[in-house]
Amino acid sequence: MSVRTLPLLFLNLGGEMLYILDQRLRAQNIPGDKARKVLNDIISTMFNRKFMEELFKPQELYSKKALRTVYDRLAHASIMRLNQASMDKLYDLMTMAFKYQVLLCPRPKDVLLVTFNHLDAIKGFIQDSPTILHQVDETFQQLTETYGGLSAGEFQLIRQTLLIFFQDLHIRVSIFLKDKVQNSNGRFVLPVSGPLPWGTKVPGLIRTFNNKGEEVRKAEFKHGGSYVAAPKEGSFELYGDRVLKLGTNMYSVNRPVETHMSGASENLAAQTQESIAPNPLAKEELNLLARLIGGMEIKKPSGPEPGFRLNLFTTDEEEEQAALTRPEELSYEVINIQAAQDQQTNEELARIMGEFEILDQPRRSASKGDDLLAMMDEL
């Protein structure tokens, strides 16, 4: 397991979250000033310097539930509110999109280009906010410093760590199903044709060398695919042509996106149930989570501006039905961490949660369910 994986996982999932929220804000005809405020607040929180410093420290990946907690907090860093079912769907879309991108990366190192594609698009959301743009550029420099000198083997270990994190997630997404890149069981269809990784040649030739390093024989074979050589390597600079399209916004064309649990994922539900027995690693998980969230400075809303609820489903009825049909074990309503005996840690986390307190919005903005921020209070 690589201890350099968390920043790439967080930033790419965060980029997908922003793509989805942007699409839904437009689809629900949220006024432009409110939509910009939501995206600006979330991006400013996401790229906060203190938070990024904590994120880039070498560390193991958080559990799926712990990481989900961070995104719950991030999604509610502004005046927008999501109900449980919509938050579930948002996280499902985020994880499946990035899983597909990791699977399709021609080279392990290209996961860095995928990250840069997300950052490039995020900067497009905040073109009129130079302060936040500077935050994103600082994170870009951190990425370059952290990953620029890694070997191919280290990037391969990062890719394997990401795939292990995603290996049990097989959620069907309508866009992927319609494009025939996902099967009905939620597993992705990987192509056997297309552009090759940069620096590799089209397969079909076997060359044999003697013990002096001289080529003595050539043999050709049919590879059965339709491959093309990469025209050039993507740019790893602050500005440049990434070449790779993975990580760009697939919601730029407005079309509905649905998610469904596959049969395999439903069968895994029983396996994902948290044990009620005390977990010896729970205390450490709590400490890690507290440190990471402690760096996420969320500004309290100022002024009388009312909040609003965003629905990731077409109708309220669909959202309610999704909440009823989703397996309870796969909804991240509560993080069960057995750390009651550590009073100091509990007090520290309570202090952090107190700093995150967001002023109550008018009752009409939360008519479809409780605020997800209450989830954090149950740690």
Disulfide bonds with the S-S distance in Angstrom:
none
